[in-house]
Amino acid sequence: MSKRLPVSELIEGMILDEGVYSSQEGRVPLIAKNTVLTKYLIDKITKNGVREVKVLSAFKPSALISIPKELPAVGPILRQELLTTLEDVFYLVEQADQSTLSSKVKQFDDGIAQLVNTIIKDKRTMVNINNLKSFDEYTYHHSLSVAVVSIAIAQALGFSHKNLKQMGKCAMMHDIGKISIPIQIINKSSRLDAEEYRIIKNHSPEGFKYLSNKDIGNDELWYGVMYHHEKYDGTGYPLGLRGDEIPLLSRIIAVADVYDALTSNRPYRQPMQPAEAMEYMMSGVGTFFDYDIIMAFLSKINPYPLGSLVELSNGKIAMVVNNEFAMRPVVQVLDNGDILDLYNDRQCLNLVIRQTFLDPPGF
């Protein structure tokens, strides 16, 4: 059940049942649907002049287990620095401004090194894709999400520190060729026609050209970008490479790219839940994806982090209190405090997690 509340009645922990916009006329996005409200976000809503929002009915938790929330893979400051620098690099490549580009790429490399260090500081760290989401999935946000997941996969595969930085840079740059695609095609909400799809498919070789012509990176990075849409069975593009013919960086990016796309909001469809997307990824082993990379991916992605909120198929909202069995965690129901073990308890076999709620990035 949901209801509309004046902003003055909002409290931390409430969950948005629709997106919040700063203007009903301009439809400027502020916060995504299903986000858990914090004091910071309530203040943000208030400062932007929003009068009321739609939230899921308030809950009165009884004797909830105290579970510290898992920290996001990327903090808000580093996140914003990377997004801003990436946007600057894309712009300077498009403008052919070589003099400024060199210093900006150096700044970008430093940011990638920070990102790698953040992700690998604890080998047990799992990636929560929800912590990487913003309201709208622009190319830059998507690129950062793909980079985080790619670095995590590469870490699981045993990459050296130097090669992890190469992985991160390649993943962040994988869609740079989209600057050659007309914006109306990039933002089209309906199905692409044959000609538009042909143009879209050109973005990976265009990315190769941009990076090699500007001398950004090296052969490994350029070919990693060039072939990130190849598929393991040879049905991808641009050349129809198969198996180990596809560069390793490309095979890793392909997994991270598809996973982030499936779990992202699109004008023409709702995002998949992380666990649902993971099931899809597993079904693509040997056709779309490399088996070893999918196994590494599954070892690093956590669909239900500790402390996160989920909606069960019986309509109850619950908090994840143990995720040893990642796809079927132990949860505590918010309104009555009941503990439900979705994996071991036979009485819970008919219960599934319907959706997860978003923690605001960096909070």
Secondary structure, 3 states (H helix, E strand, C coil): CEEEEEHHHCCCCCEECCCEECCCCCCCEEECCCEECCHHHHHHHHHCCCCEEEEECCCCCCCCCCCCCCCCCCCHHHHHHHHHHHHHHHHHHHHCCHHHHHHHHHHHHHHHHHHHHHHHCCCCCCECHHHHCCCCCCHHHHHHHHHHHHHHHHHHCCCCHHHHHHHHHHHHCCCHHHHHCCHHHHCCCCCCCHHHHHHHHCHHHHHHHHHHHCCCCCHHHHHHHHCCCCCCCCCCCCCCCCHHHCCHHHHHHHHHHHHHHHCCCECCECCCCHHHHHHHHHHCECCCECHHHHHHHHHHECCCCCCCEEEECCCCEEEEEECCCCCCCEEEECCCCCEEECCCCHHHCCCCEEEECECCCCC
